[in-house]
Amino acid sequence: MPDAEPAPEPARDREQRRLAQEKKDERYVWWYLAYFLFGIHIVAFVMIYAVMHAK
């Protein structure tokens, strides 16, 4: 009868997967930050334009 549970992974493989996932997550955080800062600047330029052209 085959085992119901797979054999436990070596700690090294688990650590490598964790590091790869952490690197991927960090990359996503930087992209979100870049989009957020870009958006803030667009809003600021629109507000500056509105104030300069208000009558």
PDB file of N, H, CA, C and O in Angstrom:
ATOM      1  N   MET A   1       0.850  -1.180   0.000  1.00  0.00           N
ATOM      2  CA  MET A   1       0.000   0.000   0.000  1.00  0.00           C
ATOM      3  C   MET A   1       0.892   1.240   0.000  1.00  0.00           C
ATOM      4  O   MET A   1       1.793   1.337   0.834  1.00  0.00           O
ATOM      5  N   PRO A   2       0.668   2.193  -0.914  1.00  0.00           N
ATOM      6  CA  PRO A   2       1.515   3.399  -0.943  1.00  0.00           C
ATOM      7  C   PRO A   2       1.242   4.302   0.255  1.00  0.00           C
ATOM      8  O   PRO A   2       0.162   4.296   0.846  1.00  0.00           O
ATOM      9  N   ASP A   3       2.258   5.068   0.580  1.00  0.00           N
ATOM     10  H   ASP A   3       3.136   5.073   0.100  1.00  0.00           H
ATOM     11  CA  ASP A   3       2.119   6.001   1.701  1.00  0.00           C
ATOM     12  C   ASP A   3       1.102   7.079   1.364  1.00  0.00           C
ATOM     13  O   ASP A   3       1.030   7.538   0.224  1.00  0.00           O
ATOM     14  N   ALA A   4       0.325   7.478   2.344  1.00  0.00           N
ATOM     15  H   ALA A   4       0.383   7.106   3.270  1.00  0.00           H
ATOM     16  CA  ALA A   4      -0.668   8.540   2.151  1.00  0.00           C
ATOM     17  C   ALA A   4       0.012   9.908   2.109  1.00  0.00           C
ATOM     18  O   ALA A   4      -0.444  10.812   1.409  1.00  0.00           O
ATOM     19  N   GLU A   5       1.102  10.051   2.859  1.00  0.00           N
ATOM     20  H   GLU A   5       1.472   9.316   3.427  1.00  0.00           H
ATOM     21  CA  GLU A   5       1.801  11.336   2.916  1.00  0.00           C
ATOM     22  C   GLU A   5       3.092  11.255   2.109  1.00  0.00           C
ATOM     23  O   GLU A   5       3.785  10.238   2.147  1.00  0.00           O
ATOM     24  N   PRO A   6       3.419  12.318   1.382  1.00  0.00           N
ATOM     25  CA  PRO A   6       4.718  12.321   0.696  1.00  0.00           C
ATOM     26  C   PRO A   6       5.845  12.450   1.717  1.00  0.00           C
ATOM     27  O   PRO A   6       5.645  12.944   2.827  1.00  0.00           O
ATOM     28  N   ALA A   7       7.004  12.007   1.328  1.00  0.00           N
ATOM     29  H   ALA A   7       7.166  11.605   0.427  1.00  0.00           H
ATOM     30  CA  ALA A   7       8.159  12.110   2.221  1.00  0.00           C
ATOM     31  C   ALA A   7       8.464  13.583   2.480  1.00  0.00           C
ATOM     32  O   ALA A   7       8.334  14.409   1.577  1.00  0.00           O
ATOM     33  N   PRO A   8       8.869  13.919   3.704  1.00  0.00           N
ATOM     34  CA  PRO A   8       9.187  15.329   3.986  1.00  0.00           C
ATOM     35  C   PRO A   8      10.358  15.812   3.129  1.00  0.00           C
ATOM     36  O   PRO A   8      11.324  15.085   2.895  1.00  0.00           O
ATOM     37  N   GLU A   9      10.245  17.051   2.671  1.00  0.00           N
ATOM     38  H   GLU A   9       9.460  17.642   2.861  1.00  0.00           H
ATOM     39  CA  GLU A   9      11.303  17.618   1.823  1.00  0.00           C
ATOM     40  C   GLU A   9      12.526  17.948   2.667  1.00  0.00           C
ATOM     41  O   GLU A   9      12.406  18.218   3.862  1.00  0.00           O
ATOM     42  N   PRO A  10      13.668  17.926   2.062  1.00  0.00           N
ATOM     43  CA  PRO A  10      14.846  18.403   2.792  1.00  0.00           C
ATOM     44  C   PRO A  10      14.694  19.899   3.104  1.00  0.00           C
ATOM     45  O   PRO A  10      14.052  20.640   2.361  1.00  0.00           O
ATOM     46  N   ALA A  11      15.283  20.310   4.189  1.00  0.00           N
ATOM     47  H   ALA A  11      15.805  19.707   4.793  1.00  0.00           H
ATOM     48  CA  ALA A  11      15.170  21.707   4.614  1.00  0.00           C
ATOM     49  C   ALA A  11      15.755  22.652   3.567  1.00  0.00           C
ATOM     50  O   ALA A  11      15.284  23.779   3.411  1.00  0.00           O
ATOM     51  N   ARG A  12      16.770  22.196   2.858  1.00  0.00           N
ATOM     52  H   ARG A  12      17.152  21.280   2.984  1.00  0.00           H
ATOM     53  CA  ARG A  12      17.410  23.065   1.863  1.00  0.00           C
ATOM     54  C   ARG A  12      16.450  23.413   0.725  1.00  0.00           C
ATOM     55  O   ARG A  12      16.382  24.566   0.299  1.00  0.00           O
ATOM     56  N   ASP A  13      15.705  22.414   0.233  1.00  0.00           N
ATOM     57  H   ASP A  13      15.760  21.477   0.579  1.00  0.00           H
ATOM     58  CA  ASP A  13      14.736  22.674  -0.838  1.00  0.00           C
ATOM     59  C   ASP A  13      13.651  23.636  -0.374  1.00  0.00           C
ATOM     60  O   ASP A  13      13.240  24.537  -1.105  1.00  0.00           O
ATOM     61  N   ARG A  14      13.198  23.424   0.853  1.00  0.00           N
ATOM     62  H   ARG A  14      13.531  22.692   1.447  1.00  0.00           H
ATOM     63  CA  ARG A  14      12.165  24.293   1.416  1.00  0.00           C
ATOM     64  C   ARG A  14      12.679  25.733   1.523  1.00  0.00           C
ATOM     65  O   ARG A  14      11.962  26.682   1.206  1.00  0.00           O
ATOM     66  N   GLU A  15      13.917  25.879   1.969  1.00  0.00           N
ATOM     67  H   GLU A  15      14.500  25.108   2.227  1.00  0.00           H
ATOM     68  CA  GLU A  15      14.521  27.215   2.104  1.00  0.00           C
ATOM     69  C   GLU A  15      14.690  27.876   0.740  1.00  0.00           C
ATOM     70  O   GLU A  15      14.450  29.076   0.605  1.00  0.00           O
ATOM     71  N   GLN A  16      15.096  27.120  -0.266  1.00  0.00           N
ATOM     72  H   GLN A  16      15.291  26.146  -0.157  1.00  0.00           H
ATOM     73  CA  GLN A  16      15.263  27.672  -1.620  1.00  0.00           C
ATOM     74  C   GLN A  16      13.923  28.166  -2.162  1.00  0.00           C
ATOM     75  O   GLN A  16      13.849  29.239  -2.761  1.00  0.00           O
ATOM     76  N   ARG A  17      12.857  27.374  -1.949  1.00  0.00           N
ATOM     77  H   ARG A  17      12.917  26.502  -1.463  1.00  0.00           H
ATOM     78  CA  ARG A  17      11.532  27.795  -2.422  1.00  0.00           C
ATOM     79  C   ARG A  17      11.069  29.043  -1.694  1.00  0.00           C
ATOM     80  O   ARG A  17      10.484  29.940  -2.300  1.00  0.00           O
ATOM     81  N   ARG A  18      11.330  29.103  -0.385  1.00  0.00           N
ATOM     82  H   ARG A  18      11.805  28.374   0.108  1.00  0.00           H
ATOM     83  CA  ARG A  18      10.930  30.273   0.401  1.00  0.00           C
ATOM     84  C   ARG A  18      11.662  31.524  -0.085  1.00  0.00           C
ATOM     85  O   ARG A  18      11.058  32.589  -0.214  1.00  0.00           O
ATOM     86  N   LEU A  19      12.960  31.393  -0.353  1.00  0.00           N
ATOM     87  H   LEU A  19      13.450  30.528  -0.248  1.00  0.00           H
ATOM     88  CA  LEU A  19      13.738  32.536  -0.837  1.00  0.00           C
ATOM     89  C   LEU A  19      13.262  32.986  -2.213  1.00  0.00           C
ATOM     90  O   LEU A  19      13.189  34.185  -2.482  1.00  0.00           O
ATOM     91  N   ALA A  20      12.942  32.040  -3.081  1.00  0.00           N
ATOM     92  H   ALA A  20      13.001  31.066  -2.863  1.00  0.00           H
ATOM     93  CA  ALA A  20      12.448  32.392  -4.416  1.00  0.00           C
ATOM     94  C   ALA A  20      11.115  33.123  -4.309  1.00  0.00           C
ATOM     95  O   ALA A  20      10.890  34.112  -5.008  1.00  0.00           O
ATOM     96  N   GLN A  21      10.229  32.642  -3.437  1.00  0.00           N
ATOM     97  H   GLN A  21      10.412  31.839  -2.870  1.00  0.00           H
ATOM     98  CA  GLN A  21       8.926  33.300  -3.263  1.00  0.00           C
ATOM     99  C   GLN A  21       9.110  34.690  -2.662  1.00  0.00           C
ATOM    100  O   GLN A  21       8.426  35.632  -3.060  1.00  0.00           O
ATOM    101  N   GLU A  22      10.026  34.823  -1.710  1.00  0.00           N
ATOM    102  H   GLU A  22      10.582  34.058  -1.386  1.00  0.00           H
ATOM    103  CA  GLU A  22      10.278  36.122  -1.084  1.00  0.00           C
ATOM    104  C   GLU A  22      10.798  37.125  -2.116  1.00  0.00           C
ATOM    105  O   GLU A  22      10.398  38.290  -2.111  1.00  0.00           O
ATOM    106  N   LYS A  23      11.686  36.672  -2.996  1.00  0.00           N
ATOM    107  H   LYS A  23      12.011  35.726  -3.000  1.00  0.00           H
ATOM    108  CA  LYS A  23      12.224  37.547  -4.040  1.00  0.00           C
ATOM    109  C   LYS A  23      11.108  37.997  -4.987  1.00  0.00           C
ATOM    110  O   LYS A  23      11.042  39.164  -5.373  1.00  0.00           O
ATOM    111  N   LYS A  24      10.235  37.057  -5.354  1.00  0.00           N
ATOM    112  H   LYS A  24      10.289  36.109  -5.040  1.00  0.00           H
ATOM    113  CA  LYS A  24       9.116  37.379  -6.240  1.00  0.00           C
ATOM    114  C   LYS A  24       8.182  38.386  -5.569  1.00  0.00           C
ATOM    115  O   LYS A  24       7.755  39.352  -6.202  1.00  0.00           O
ATOM    116  N   ASP A  25       7.863  38.165  -4.288  1.00  0.00           N
ATOM    117  H   ASP A  25       8.210  37.381  -3.774  1.00  0.00           H
ATOM    118  CA  ASP A  25       6.979  39.076  -3.565  1.00  0.00           C
ATOM    119  C   ASP A  25       7.595  40.467  -3.454  1.00  0.00           C
ATOM    120  O   ASP A  25       6.895  41.471  -3.580  1.00  0.00           O
ATOM    121  N   GLU A  26       8.911  40.525  -3.217  1.00  0.00           N
ATOM    122  H   GLU A  26       9.480  39.709  -3.115  1.00  0.00           H
ATOM    123  CA  GLU A  26       9.583  41.818  -3.100  1.00  0.00           C
ATOM    124  C   GLU A  26       9.527  42.577  -4.424  1.00  0.00           C
ATOM    125  O   GLU A  26       9.355  43.796  -4.443  1.00  0.00           O
ATOM    126  N   ARG A  27       9.673  41.848  -5.523  1.00  0.00           N
ATOM    127  H   ARG A  27       9.812  40.858  -5.507  1.00  0.00           H
ATOM    128  CA  ARG A  27       9.587  42.472  -6.841  1.00  0.00           C
ATOM    129  C   ARG A  27       8.194  43.078  -7.053  1.00  0.00           C
ATOM    130  O   ARG A  27       8.074  44.181  -7.587  1.00  0.00           O
ATOM    131  N   TYR A  28       7.148  42.364  -6.638  1.00  0.00           N
ATOM    132  H   TYR A  28       7.246  41.468  -6.204  1.00  0.00           H
ATOM    133  CA  TYR A  28       5.784  42.894  -6.754  1.00  0.00           C
ATOM    134  C   TYR A  28       5.610  44.147  -5.907  1.00  0.00           C
ATOM    135  O   TYR A  28       4.952  45.096  -6.335  1.00  0.00           O
ATOM    136  N   VAL A  29       6.190  44.162  -4.713  1.00  0.00           N
ATOM    137  H   VAL A  29       6.724  43.392  -4.365  1.00  0.00           H
ATOM    138  CA  VAL A  29       6.085  45.340  -3.848  1.00  0.00           C
ATOM    139  C   VAL A  29       6.712  46.550  -4.533  1.00  0.00           C
ATOM    140  O   VAL A  29       6.146  47.642  -4.491  1.00  0.00           O
ATOM    141  N   TRP A  30       7.876  46.370  -5.166  1.00  0.00           N
ATOM    142  H   TRP A  30       8.336  45.483  -5.200  1.00  0.00           H
ATOM    143  CA  TRP A  30       8.517  47.491  -5.858  1.00  0.00           C
ATOM    144  C   TRP A  30       7.661  47.985  -7.019  1.00  0.00           C
ATOM    145  O   TRP A  30       7.573  49.192  -7.246  1.00  0.00           O
ATOM    146  N   TRP A  31       7.022  47.062  -7.767  1.00  0.00           N
ATOM    147  H   TRP A  31       7.094  46.082  -7.582  1.00  0.00           H
ATOM    148  CA  TRP A  31       6.149  47.475  -8.871  1.00  0.00           C
ATOM    149  C   TRP A  31       4.953  48.259  -8.347  1.00  0.00           C
ATOM    150  O   TRP A  31       4.589  49.288  -8.917  1.00  0.00           O
ATOM    151  N   TYR A  32       4.333  47.778  -7.259  1.00  0.00           N
ATOM    152  H   TYR A  32       4.629  46.942  -6.797  1.00  0.00           H
ATOM    153  CA  TYR A  32       3.198  48.506  -6.687  1.00  0.00           C
ATOM    154  C   TYR A  32       3.629  49.889  -6.225  1.00  0.00           C
ATOM    155  O   TYR A  32       2.911  50.866  -6.437  1.00  0.00           O
ATOM    156  N   LEU A  33       4.788  49.979  -5.602  1.00  0.00           N
ATOM    157  H   LEU A  33       5.372  49.185  -5.430  1.00  0.00           H
ATOM    158  CA  LEU A  33       5.293  51.277  -5.155  1.00  0.00           C
ATOM    159  C   LEU A  33       5.530  52.202  -6.340  1.00  0.00           C
ATOM    160  O   LEU A  33       5.189  53.383  -6.274  1.00  0.00           O
ATOM    161  N   ALA A  34       6.104  51.691  -7.419  1.00  0.00           N
ATOM    162  H   ALA A  34       6.381  50.731  -7.473  1.00  0.00           H
ATOM    163  CA  ALA A  34       6.365  52.505  -8.611  1.00  0.00           C
ATOM    164  C   ALA A  34       5.064  53.027  -9.206  1.00  0.00           C
ATOM    165  O   ALA A  34       4.966  54.209  -9.534  1.00  0.00           O
ATOM    166  N   TYR A  35       4.064  52.159  -9.349  1.00  0.00           N
ATOM    167  H   TYR A  35       4.144  51.199  -9.083  1.00  0.00           H
ATOM    168  CA  TYR A  35       2.776  52.602  -9.892  1.00  0.00           C
ATOM    169  C   TYR A  35       2.120  53.630  -8.981  1.00  0.00           C
ATOM    170  O   TYR A  35       1.545  54.606  -9.462  1.00  0.00           O
ATOM    171  N   PHE A  36       2.201  53.419  -7.667  1.00  0.00           N
ATOM    172  H   PHE A  36       2.669  52.626  -7.276  1.00  0.00           H
ATOM    173  CA  PHE A  36       1.614  54.362  -6.719  1.00  0.00           C
ATOM    174  C   PHE A  36       2.270  55.737  -6.843  1.00  0.00           C
ATOM    175  O   PHE A  36       1.578  56.752  -6.916  1.00  0.00           O
ATOM    176  N   LEU A  37       3.608  55.771  -6.865  1.00  0.00           N
ATOM    177  H   LEU A  37       4.170  54.947  -6.805  1.00  0.00           H
ATOM    178  CA  LEU A  37       4.306  57.054  -6.965  1.00  0.00           C
ATOM    179  C   LEU A  37       4.024  57.734  -8.303  1.00  0.00           C
ATOM    180  O   LEU A  37       3.869  58.954  -8.358  1.00  0.00           O
ATOM    181  N   PHE A  38       3.958  56.957  -9.372  1.00  0.00           N
ATOM    182  H   PHE A  38       4.084  55.966  -9.327  1.00  0.00           H
ATOM    183  CA  PHE A  38       3.625  57.511 -10.683  1.00  0.00           C
ATOM    184  C   PHE A  38       2.236  58.138 -10.635  1.00  0.00           C
ATOM    185  O   PHE A  38       2.032  59.245 -11.132  1.00  0.00           O
ATOM    186  N   GLY A  39       1.294  57.437 -10.045  1.00  0.00           N
ATOM    187  H   GLY A  39       1.460  56.537  -9.641  1.00  0.00           H
ATOM    188  CA  GLY A  39      -0.073  57.955  -9.935  1.00  0.00           C
ATOM    189  C   GLY A  39      -0.136  59.226  -9.114  1.00  0.00           C
ATOM    190  O   GLY A  39      -0.860  60.154  -9.472  1.00  0.00           O
ATOM    191  N   ILE A  40       0.601  59.289  -8.030  1.00  0.00           N
ATOM    192  H   ILE A  40       1.190  58.535  -7.739  1.00  0.00           H
ATOM    193  CA  ILE A  40       0.628  60.494  -7.191  1.00  0.00           C
ATOM    194  C   ILE A  40       1.125  61.689  -8.004  1.00  0.00           C
ATOM    195  O   ILE A  40       0.593  62.792  -7.877  1.00  0.00           O
ATOM    196  N   HIS A  41       2.138  61.474  -8.833  1.00  0.00           N
ATOM    197  H   HIS A  41       2.571  60.578  -8.936  1.00  0.00           H
ATOM    198  CA  HIS A  41       2.664  62.574  -9.639  1.00  0.00           C
ATOM    199  C   HIS A  41       1.658  63.022 -10.689  1.00  0.00           C
ATOM    200  O   HIS A  41       1.523  64.220 -10.941  1.00  0.00           O
ATOM    201  N   ILE A  42       0.960  62.090 -11.297  1.00  0.00           N
ATOM    202  H   ILE A  42       1.069  61.118 -11.092  1.00  0.00           H
ATOM    203  CA  ILE A  42      -0.066  62.465 -12.278  1.00  0.00           C
ATOM    204  C   ILE A  42      -1.131  63.323 -11.604  1.00  0.00           C
ATOM    205  O   ILE A  42      -1.527  64.358 -12.141  1.00  0.00           O
ATOM    206  N   VAL A  43      -1.594  62.901 -10.434  1.00  0.00           N
ATOM    207  H   VAL A  43      -1.272  62.061  -9.997  1.00  0.00           H
ATOM    208  CA  VAL A  43      -2.602  63.676  -9.698  1.00  0.00           C
ATOM    209  C   VAL A  43      -2.057  65.059  -9.356  1.00  0.00           C
ATOM    210  O   VAL A  43      -2.772  66.052  -9.488  1.00  0.00           O
ATOM    211  N   ALA A  44      -0.812  65.136  -8.923  1.00  0.00           N
ATOM    212  H   ALA A  44      -0.231  64.329  -8.816  1.00  0.00           H
ATOM    213  CA  ALA A  44      -0.220  66.427  -8.569  1.00  0.00           C
ATOM    214  C   ALA A  44      -0.139  67.344  -9.782  1.00  0.00           C
ATOM    215  O   ALA A  44      -0.442  68.532  -9.673  1.00  0.00           O
ATOM    216  N   PHE A  45       0.268  66.816 -10.941  1.00  0.00           N
ATOM    217  H   PHE A  45       0.515  65.851 -11.030  1.00  0.00           H
ATOM    218  CA  PHE A  45       0.352  67.649 -12.145  1.00  0.00           C
ATOM    219  C   PHE A  45      -1.019  68.135 -12.582  1.00  0.00           C
ATOM    220  O   PHE A  45      -1.161  69.277 -13.020  1.00  0.00           O
ATOM    221  N   VAL A  46      -2.022  67.287 -12.469  1.00  0.00           N
ATOM    222  H   VAL A  46      -1.907  66.360 -12.113  1.00  0.00           H
ATOM    223  CA  VAL A  46      -3.388  67.706 -12.820  1.00  0.00           C
ATOM    224  C   VAL A  46      -3.855  68.800 -11.870  1.00  0.00           C
ATOM    225  O   VAL A  46      -4.491  69.761 -12.304  1.00  0.00           O
ATOM    226  N   MET A  47      -3.556  68.671 -10.599  1.00  0.00           N
ATOM    227  H   MET A  47      -3.040  67.891 -10.246  1.00  0.00           H
ATOM    228  CA  MET A  47      -3.958  69.699  -9.630  1.00  0.00           C
ATOM    229  C   MET A  47      -3.223  71.011  -9.895  1.00  0.00           C
ATOM    230  O   MET A  47      -3.828  72.080  -9.816  1.00  0.00           O
ATOM    231  N   ILE A  48      -1.942  70.946 -10.206  1.00  0.00           N
ATOM    232  H   ILE A  48      -1.450  70.077 -10.270  1.00  0.00           H
ATOM    233  CA  ILE A  48      -1.179  72.155 -10.527  1.00  0.00           C
ATOM    234  C   ILE A  48      -1.763  72.818 -11.765  1.00  0.00           C
ATOM    235  O   ILE A  48      -1.932  74.037 -11.796  1.00  0.00           O
ATOM    236  N   TYR A  49      -2.075  72.022 -12.788  1.00  0.00           N
ATOM    237  H   TYR A  49      -1.939  71.032 -12.763  1.00  0.00           H
ATOM    238  CA  TYR A  49      -2.675  72.552 -14.016  1.00  0.00           C
ATOM    239  C   TYR A  49      -4.005  73.232 -13.699  1.00  0.00           C
ATOM    240  O   TYR A  49      -4.288  74.317 -14.206  1.00  0.00           O
ATOM    241  N   ALA A  50      -4.821  72.592 -12.861  1.00  0.00           N
ATOM    242  H   ALA A  50      -4.591  71.710 -12.450  1.00  0.00           H
ATOM    243  CA  ALA A  50      -6.131  73.153 -12.520  1.00  0.00           C
ATOM    244  C   ALA A  50      -5.984  74.475 -11.780  1.00  0.00           C
ATOM    245  O   ALA A  50      -6.726  75.418 -12.053  1.00  0.00           O
ATOM    246  N   VAL A  51      -5.049  74.558 -10.858  1.00  0.00           N
ATOM    247  H   VAL A  51      -4.446  73.792 -10.636  1.00  0.00           H
ATOM    248  CA  VAL A  51      -4.859  75.791 -10.088  1.00  0.00           C
ATOM    249  C   VAL A  51      -4.321  76.901 -10.983  1.00  0.00           C
ATOM    250  O   VAL A  51      -4.739  78.052 -10.859  1.00  0.00           O
ATOM    251  N   MET A  52      -3.400  76.570 -11.879  1.00  0.00           N
ATOM    252  H   MET A  52      -3.060  75.635 -11.979  1.00  0.00           H
ATOM    253  CA  MET A  52      -2.810  77.589 -12.750  1.00  0.00           C
ATOM    254  C   MET A  52      -3.822  78.139 -13.756  1.00  0.00           C
ATOM    255  O   MET A  52      -3.727  79.299 -14.158  1.00  0.00           O
ATOM    256  N   HIS A  53      -4.789  77.315 -14.161  1.00  0.00           N
ATOM    257  H   HIS A  53      -4.866  76.373 -13.834  1.00  0.00           H
ATOM    258  CA  HIS A  53      -5.737  77.740 -15.183  1.00  0.00           C
ATOM    259  C   HIS A  53      -7.106  78.099 -14.619  1.00  0.00           C
ATOM    260  O   HIS A  53      -8.052  78.309 -15.378  1.00  0.00           O
ATOM    261  N   ALA A  54      -7.219  78.170 -13.310  1.00  0.00           N
ATOM    262  H   ALA A  54      -6.450  78.000 -12.694  1.00  0.00           H
ATOM    263  CA  ALA A  54      -8.500  78.541 -12.695  1.00  0.00           C
ATOM    264  C   ALA A  54      -8.743  80.035 -12.889  1.00  0.00           C
ATOM    265  O   ALA A  54      -7.809  80.837 -12.879  1.00  0.00           O
ATOM    266  N   LYS A  55      -9.997  80.388 -13.062  1.00  0.00           N
ATOM    267  H   LYS A  55     -10.756  79.736 -13.070  1.00  0.00           H
ATOM    268  CA  LYS A  55     -10.327  81.818 -13.230  1.00  0.00           C
ATOM    269  C   LYS A  55     -11.191  82.294 -12.098  1.00  0.00           C
ATOM    270  O   LYS A  55     -11.571  83.465 -12.062  1.00  0.00           O
TER     271      LYS A  55
END
